[in-house]
Amino acid sequence: MSDESGLASRLRELEKKSSIEEVYESSVARKRLYILGCAVVTVVLFIAALSLGSVDIPFSDTVKVILHSIFPFIEGPENETYSLIVLQSRLPKALMAIITGAALGVAGAVMQGILRNPLVSPFTLGVSSAAAFGAVIGIIFWPMLFGAATSYIYIFGNIFYTRNLLVMLFAFLVGLASVMFVLFLARRSDVSKSTVILAGVIIGYLFQAGVSFGKYMSDDEALSEITFWLLGSLNGVTISTVLIVLPPVILCMLYMEYLAPKINVMAAGDDVAKSLGVNVPKIRNHGLIVATLITCVCIAFTGVIGFIGLMAPHISRMIIGNDTRYLLPAAAVTGSVVLLVSDILSRTLFAPEVLPIGIFMYLFGGIFFIWLIGRKKRDVVM
């Protein structure tokens, strides 16, 4: 009798283990399916971004342009103008939209995971405001330092005006300095994560005050340039820009994916993570620095593009859960989809005029979080 009861108990344990394994495999399959689906949507939107604009190009001709540029033996489109429009104008912008959307989505997911707060992003931690202040410094002080002289250098065969490079450099350095200051405040053992987040918000307001002062002190030409930069745009992007941005973005993403298992452990709390051998201060510092680096590299060339670092991780988390190993690639492809849609709308709604892409990101971000708040209220009532 005891042998039979023991066998029955063993069978129940095996059934329970099998059931848990099936649930886990189903969860992993759903996560992979979402990432793959977003990747397919990204490809479709990428072709649409190359086809749509002030001059609409048939999808078939767009595909011919791409294939002919990769495989010269494949026949290109009959209208050679299509090749010029796609390869020289639209291709760099579409690629930059994919890269920037992915970078900001991953940066937001890492910051939220490390600080265990879903409202954290490069935008709310003050990185974007700091980068904007750096750009304002470059725009205003260039004429003071170098007058009206215009010089340029060649990078990867394309012209880069030194004035624009100075603006990008200041945006990058000041953005990076802002998070270094936040980390300096966080080094004290008695400082909580909520204090770190609050410090980032306060620093953002301080830099925003600097941006406002710069706008007040600038002339009409500089004011117009500052305003356009603050709205975010892909108009100044060339293939050289893509080649400069892509290597650091890829390296930073790979490093953040390497940190993903440790970020998962930190979700259980700092004490639990430390007991499991995770160096919490080191992972938190490295994660925030790399997330800031990848953010500054992108927005230094595109201007301020907000809300992707909040939206992409939120959307991904609602569908696939909190596992950072899958959340990072999911946030990357989701961010690329959102920014590609914004880019297409910016070039088609009022064609031939091209609107700043940041306008659509603020609009999408506001609508998304109004919907999110309404959804949470309905869940509480129900």
Backbone torsions as a table, in degrees:
resi	resn	phi	psi	omega
1	MET	NA	-41.7	179.9
2	SER	-66.5	-34.7	177.2
3	ASP	-64.7	-38.8	-180.0
4	GLU	-67.6	-41.8	179.1
5	SER	-66.9	-37.4	177.7
6	GLY	-66.1	-39.5	177.8
7	LEU	-64.8	-41.2	179.2
8	ALA	-64.3	-40.3	178.0
9	SER	-63.9	-40.1	178.8
10	ARG	-63.8	-41.0	179.2
11	LEU	-64.0	-39.7	178.3
12	ARG	-64.5	-39.5	177.8
13	GLU	-64.2	-40.6	178.7
14	LEU	-65.4	-41.0	178.5
15	GLU	-63.9	-40.8	179.3
16	LYS	-65.6	-43.0	178.6
17	LYS	-63.8	-41.6	178.4
18	SER	-63.3	-39.2	179.1
19	SER	-65.3	-41.3	178.8
20	ILE	-64.1	-42.1	179.2
21	GLU	-63.4	-39.8	178.8
22	GLU	-64.6	-41.7	178.3
23	VAL	-63.1	-42.0	-179.5
24	TYR	-65.4	-45.7	179.6
25	GLU	-62.9	-37.8	177.7
26	SER	-65.4	-39.7	178.8
27	SER	-65.1	-44.1	178.8
28	VAL	-63.2	-41.3	179.6
29	ALA	-62.0	-39.6	179.3
30	ARG	-65.1	-40.3	179.2
31	LYS	-64.1	-46.6	179.9
32	ARG	-64.7	-37.1	179.1
33	LEU	-64.5	-40.4	178.7
34	TYR	-63.9	-45.5	179.6
35	ILE	-62.5	-44.5	179.5
36	LEU	-64.3	-41.9	179.0
37	GLY	-62.0	-43.6	177.8
38	CYS	-65.5	-34.5	177.9
39	ALA	-64.9	-40.8	177.4
40	VAL	-65.0	-42.9	177.5
41	VAL	-62.0	-37.4	178.0
42	THR	-61.3	-42.7	178.8
43	VAL	-63.2	-44.0	179.6
44	VAL	-62.9	-44.6	179.4
45	LEU	-67.5	-32.3	177.3
46	PHE	-61.8	-45.3	177.8
47	ILE	-66.2	-38.4	178.0
48	ALA	-64.1	-39.4	178.6
49	ALA	-64.3	-30.8	177.3
50	LEU	-78.0	-21.9	-174.0
51	SER	-95.5	-33.1	-170.5
52	LEU	-99.8	145.2	179.3
53	GLY	162.9	-155.8	178.7
54	SER	-63.7	-27.8	172.6
55	VAL	-119.2	112.0	179.5
56	ASP	-79.9	130.9	-179.7
57	ILE	-113.8	131.4	177.9
58	PRO	-56.4	142.5	-178.6
59	PHE	-55.9	-39.4	-178.5
60	SER	-62.5	-39.6	178.5
61	ASP	-69.8	-35.3	176.8
62	THR	-62.3	-43.5	177.9
63	VAL	-63.7	-39.0	178.0
64	LYS	-62.6	-40.7	178.5
65	VAL	-60.4	-46.4	-178.1
66	ILE	-64.8	-47.3	-178.0
67	LEU	-65.7	-38.6	-179.6
68	HIS	-67.3	-34.6	179.2
69	SER	-70.0	-28.2	179.3
70	ILE	-88.6	-44.4	-179.2
71	PHE	-120.4	94.4	-174.6
72	PRO	-57.5	-23.3	-179.1
73	PHE	-73.5	-13.6	175.8
74	ILE	-82.9	135.3	-176.3
75	GLU	-68.0	135.0	177.8
76	GLY	-86.7	-176.0	179.9
77	PRO	-71.0	156.4	179.9
78	GLU	-66.1	-37.7	178.8
79	ASN	-85.1	108.1	-177.2
80	GLU	-67.9	-20.7	177.9
81	THR	-62.3	-32.3	179.0
82	TYR	-59.1	-40.3	-179.9
83	SER	-63.4	-41.0	179.3
84	LEU	-65.1	-44.1	-178.4
85	ILE	-64.3	-46.0	-175.5
86	VAL	-69.3	-51.4	-171.2
87	LEU	-76.3	-37.6	-174.0
88	GLN	-94.1	-26.9	-175.7
89	SER	-109.3	-54.5	-170.3
90	ARG	-87.0	-32.8	-177.7
91	LEU	-60.9	-48.5	179.1
92	PRO	-60.0	-38.7	-179.2
93	LYS	-66.6	-43.0	-179.7
94	ALA	-65.5	-42.2	177.8
95	LEU	-63.9	-40.7	179.4
96	MET	-67.0	-34.7	176.8
97	ALA	-63.3	-42.0	178.4
98	ILE	-64.2	-47.4	-176.7
99	ILE	-65.2	-47.4	-177.6
100	THR	-66.6	-43.9	178.0
101	GLY	-59.4	-43.6	178.6
102	ALA	-65.7	-43.5	-178.0
103	ALA	-63.2	-46.5	-178.7
104	LEU	-69.0	-36.1	176.9
105	GLY	-63.1	-45.5	179.0
106	VAL	-66.8	-42.3	179.4
107	ALA	-60.4	-43.6	177.9
108	GLY	-63.6	-42.0	179.7
109	ALA	-63.5	-40.5	179.6
110	VAL	-66.9	-45.0	179.6
111	MET	-62.3	-41.3	179.1
112	GLN	-65.8	-39.1	-179.8
113	GLY	-70.0	-41.0	-177.4
114	ILE	-68.8	-41.2	-177.9
115	LEU	-95.1	-0.6	177.6
116	ARG	51.0	49.5	178.5
117	ASN	-144.7	119.5	-176.3
118	PRO	-71.7	-7.4	-179.6
119	LEU	-98.8	5.3	179.5
120	VAL	-85.5	140.7	176.0
121	SER	-164.4	169.1	174.3
122	PRO	-56.6	-28.5	-178.9
123	PHE	-72.4	-46.0	-176.0
124	THR	-81.1	-21.6	177.8
125	LEU	-83.7	1.4	174.7
126	GLY	90.5	0.9	-178.5
127	VAL	-64.9	-43.5	-178.9
128	SER	-64.5	-42.5	178.9
129	SER	-65.1	-38.1	178.6
130	ALA	-65.9	-43.3	177.8
131	ALA	-62.8	-38.4	177.6
132	ALA	-63.0	-41.3	178.2
133	PHE	-63.4	-41.0	176.5
134	GLY	-60.8	-41.4	177.9
135	ALA	-64.5	-39.7	178.5
136	VAL	-61.6	-41.0	177.6
137	ILE	-59.8	-45.5	179.9
138	GLY	-63.5	-40.9	-178.4
139	ILE	-66.9	-41.8	-175.0
140	ILE	-78.1	-41.4	-171.0
141	PHE	-87.3	-12.7	177.0
142	TRP	-58.4	-51.4	179.3
143	PRO	-61.7	-33.4	180.0
144	MET	-66.9	-36.1	-176.5
145	LEU	-86.4	-37.7	-171.5
146	PHE	-124.1	3.0	179.5
147	GLY	67.3	-148.8	-177.2
148	ALA	-91.6	7.3	-177.3
149	ALA	-63.3	139.5	179.0
150	THR	-119.3	115.5	177.9
151	SER	-125.2	161.5	-177.1
152	TYR	-150.9	162.2	175.8
153	ILE	-132.6	160.9	178.2
154	TYR	-101.1	128.7	175.3
155	ILE	-129.7	120.1	-176.6
156	PHE	54.7	33.6	175.7
157	GLY	84.3	1.5	180.0
158	ASN	-116.0	151.4	-179.1
159	ILE	-79.5	132.0	170.4
160	PHE	-124.3	119.3	178.3
161	TYR	-72.7	133.1	-176.2
162	THR	-61.5	-29.0	177.3
163	ARG	-63.2	-44.2	179.1
164	ASN	-67.4	-36.4	177.8
165	LEU	-64.9	-36.4	177.6
166	LEU	-64.8	-42.0	177.5
167	VAL	-60.2	-45.8	179.7
168	MET	-63.0	-40.9	-178.8
169	LEU	-64.7	-45.2	178.3
170	PHE	-63.7	-41.4	178.4
171	ALA	-60.3	-43.2	-179.6
172	PHE	-65.9	-48.0	-175.0
173	LEU	-67.5	-43.1	-178.7
174	VAL	-69.9	-38.6	176.4
175	GLY	-60.6	-42.2	178.8
176	LEU	-68.6	-37.0	179.8
177	ALA	-64.9	-33.1	-178.0
178	SER	-63.6	-45.7	-179.0
179	VAL	-72.9	-28.1	174.9
180	MET	-63.2	-37.1	177.8
181	PHE	-67.9	-39.8	177.0
182	VAL	-62.0	-43.1	179.0
183	LEU	-65.7	-33.9	176.9
184	PHE	-62.6	-40.6	177.2
185	LEU	-66.9	-33.5	-175.6
186	ALA	-78.8	-6.5	-178.0
187	ARG	-69.0	-25.8	179.8
188	ARG	-69.0	138.1	-175.9
189	SER	-68.8	-23.8	-177.8
190	ASP	-90.3	7.1	179.9
191	VAL	-95.3	123.5	-179.5
192	SER	-84.2	168.0	178.7
193	LYS	-64.7	-35.6	178.6
194	SER	-64.2	-33.8	176.9
195	THR	-67.2	-38.7	176.8
196	VAL	-60.6	-44.3	179.4
197	ILE	-64.0	-44.0	179.0
198	LEU	-62.2	-38.7	178.2
199	ALA	-62.2	-40.6	177.8
200	GLY	-63.0	-41.7	178.2
201	VAL	-63.6	-43.6	-179.9
202	ILE	-63.8	-43.5	177.5
203	ILE	-61.0	-38.6	176.9
204	GLY	-60.1	-42.1	178.5
205	TYR	-65.8	-39.0	179.0
206	LEU	-62.7	-44.7	178.5
207	PHE	-67.7	-33.1	177.0
208	GLN	-64.4	-35.5	175.3
209	ALA	-63.5	-39.8	176.8
210	GLY	-63.9	-38.8	177.2
211	VAL	-62.9	-44.6	179.7
212	SER	-62.5	-41.1	178.0
213	PHE	-64.3	-40.9	177.8
214	GLY	-62.5	-40.7	177.8
215	LYS	-64.2	-37.4	-179.8
216	TYR	-67.0	-35.6	-175.2
217	MET	-87.0	-11.7	-173.4
218	SER	-85.8	160.5	175.2
219	ASP	-83.1	-179.1	-173.9
220	ASP	-61.8	-41.4	-177.9
221	GLU	-66.3	-46.3	179.3
222	ALA	-66.5	-37.4	179.3
223	LEU	-62.1	-41.8	178.0
224	SER	-63.2	-41.3	-179.9
225	GLU	-67.9	-40.4	179.1
226	ILE	-63.5	-46.0	-179.2
227	THR	-60.4	-43.5	-179.3
228	PHE	-65.6	-38.8	-179.6
229	TRP	-66.7	-39.0	-178.7
230	LEU	-66.7	-26.0	179.9
231	LEU	-81.4	-17.9	178.9
232	GLY	80.9	134.9	-178.4
233	SER	-160.6	152.4	175.3
234	LEU	-106.0	7.5	-172.5
235	ASN	-64.5	-34.0	-177.3
236	GLY	-86.6	6.8	-175.4
237	VAL	-79.8	135.7	173.0
238	THR	-123.4	175.2	179.1
239	ILE	-64.9	-27.5	175.5
240	SER	-65.9	-37.7	176.2
241	THR	-59.2	-45.0	179.4
242	VAL	-61.0	-42.9	-179.2
243	LEU	-66.6	-29.9	177.8
244	ILE	-75.8	-40.8	-173.8
245	VAL	-78.9	-35.8	-170.2
246	LEU	-59.6	-48.6	-177.2
247	PRO	-58.7	-49.6	179.5
248	PRO	-65.2	-32.8	178.9
249	VAL	-64.6	-45.4	-179.9
250	ILE	-63.2	-45.5	-179.2
251	LEU	-63.0	-42.6	179.8
252	CYS	-65.6	-40.2	179.2
253	MET	-64.1	-42.8	179.1
254	LEU	-63.0	-39.5	179.4
255	TYR	-67.5	-40.0	179.6
256	MET	-68.5	-33.1	174.5
257	GLU	-67.0	-34.4	175.7
258	TYR	-63.7	-34.5	179.1
259	LEU	-79.1	-11.9	-171.9
260	ALA	-54.3	-47.8	179.4
261	PRO	-59.2	-37.5	-179.9
262	LYS	-71.3	-34.1	175.7
263	ILE	-65.9	-36.5	175.7
264	ASN	-60.1	-42.5	179.0
265	VAL	-65.4	-37.6	-179.4
266	MET	-66.0	-18.8	178.3
267	ALA	-64.2	-23.2	178.8
268	ALA	-80.7	-5.1	-180.0
269	GLY	117.4	153.0	-177.2
270	ASP	-63.2	-40.8	-177.6
271	ASP	-64.6	-44.1	178.8
272	VAL	-64.1	-43.2	-179.6
273	ALA	-62.2	-42.0	178.8
274	LYS	-64.8	-38.2	179.1
275	SER	-66.9	-21.9	178.4
276	LEU	-95.0	7.5	173.8
277	GLY	92.8	11.2	179.5
278	VAL	-88.2	128.8	176.4
279	ASN	-81.8	89.7	-170.8
280	VAL	-60.2	-50.5	179.9
281	PRO	-58.7	-39.2	-179.4
282	LYS	-65.8	-47.0	-179.3
283	ILE	-64.1	-41.1	-179.6
284	ARG	-64.4	-45.0	180.0
285	ASN	-65.3	-47.7	-179.4
286	HIS	-62.4	-42.9	-179.1
287	GLY	-62.7	-45.4	-179.4
288	LEU	-66.9	-39.6	-179.6
289	ILE	-65.9	-45.7	-179.0
290	VAL	-67.5	-39.3	177.2
291	ALA	-63.6	-38.7	176.7
292	THR	-67.9	-40.4	179.2
293	LEU	-59.8	-47.7	-178.3
294	ILE	-66.6	-32.5	177.4
295	THR	-68.5	-48.9	-176.1
296	CYS	-66.2	-35.6	178.9
297	VAL	-59.8	-39.7	-177.3
298	CYS	-78.5	-52.1	-173.8
299	ILE	-72.6	-14.5	173.3
300	ALA	-63.2	-27.2	180.0
301	PHE	-100.5	-23.6	-174.5
302	THR	-106.9	-13.5	-171.2
303	GLY	84.2	-176.5	-174.8
304	VAL	-74.3	120.1	174.8
305	ILE	-124.5	106.0	-173.6
306	GLY	-96.2	169.2	170.8
307	PHE	76.8	-20.2	179.0
308	ILE	-63.8	-40.8	178.7
309	GLY	-63.3	-18.3	174.2
310	LEU	-95.0	-46.1	-173.3
311	MET	-68.9	-50.1	-173.7
312	ALA	-59.1	-48.1	177.5
313	PRO	-64.8	-37.4	179.4
314	HIS	-62.4	-49.2	-179.4
315	ILE	-60.8	-45.6	-178.8
316	SER	-64.4	-41.9	-177.8
317	ARG	-65.9	-35.9	179.3
318	MET	-65.0	-27.4	-174.8
319	ILE	-97.0	-41.5	-173.1
320	ILE	-114.4	-7.1	178.5
321	GLY	97.1	-164.3	-168.5
322	ASN	-103.2	1.5	-178.4
323	ASP	-64.7	111.0	-173.6
324	THR	-62.8	-28.6	179.9
325	ARG	-59.5	-35.6	179.0
326	TYR	-98.8	-25.6	-178.1
327	LEU	-65.1	-37.6	-178.3
328	LEU	-63.8	-52.8	176.6
329	PRO	-64.0	-33.0	177.8
330	ALA	-65.4	-43.8	177.5
331	ALA	-64.3	-33.8	179.5
332	ALA	-64.2	-51.4	-178.0
333	VAL	-70.2	-33.0	177.0
334	THR	-65.7	-43.7	177.2
335	GLY	-61.3	-38.8	178.1
336	SER	-64.2	-41.5	179.0
337	VAL	-62.2	-46.5	-177.9
338	VAL	-62.0	-44.4	-176.4
339	LEU	-73.4	-33.1	175.3
340	LEU	-64.5	-42.3	177.5
341	VAL	-61.0	-43.8	178.9
342	SER	-62.7	-40.6	179.5
343	ASP	-63.8	-43.1	179.5
344	ILE	-63.5	-44.0	179.8
345	LEU	-64.8	-38.0	-177.7
346	SER	-64.3	-26.0	-176.6
347	ARG	-100.4	-11.0	-174.1
348	THR	-113.6	-30.3	-173.9
349	LEU	-63.2	-41.4	-178.0
350	PHE	-124.5	36.0	179.8
351	ALA	-55.6	141.1	7.3
352	PRO	-83.7	1.7	176.6
353	GLU	-70.3	142.1	178.4
354	VAL	-112.8	116.3	-179.5
355	LEU	-82.5	151.4	173.8
356	PRO	-60.4	136.6	-174.8
357	ILE	-68.5	-25.1	-179.7
358	GLY	-63.3	-27.2	178.4
359	ILE	-59.4	-44.8	-178.5
360	PHE	-71.9	-32.2	178.9
361	MET	-68.4	-40.1	175.3
362	TYR	-63.8	-40.0	179.6
363	LEU	-64.9	-49.9	179.5
364	PHE	-62.2	-42.2	-178.9
365	GLY	-63.2	-44.4	179.1
366	GLY	-63.2	-45.8	179.5
367	ILE	-63.1	-41.8	-178.2
368	PHE	-61.9	-45.7	-176.1
369	PHE	-77.4	-26.0	170.5
370	ILE	-64.1	-43.6	177.3
371	TRP	-63.8	-39.6	-178.3
372	LEU	-65.6	-42.9	178.3
373	ILE	-64.1	-43.8	177.8
374	GLY	-61.8	-38.4	179.2
375	ARG	-65.2	-42.2	179.7
376	LYS	-66.6	-37.4	178.4
377	LYS	-64.8	-39.3	179.0
378	ARG	-65.2	-38.9	178.4
379	ASP	-64.0	-38.2	179.3
380	VAL	-66.5	-41.5	-178.6
381	VAL	-65.8	-42.2	-178.1
382	MET	-73.1	NA	NA
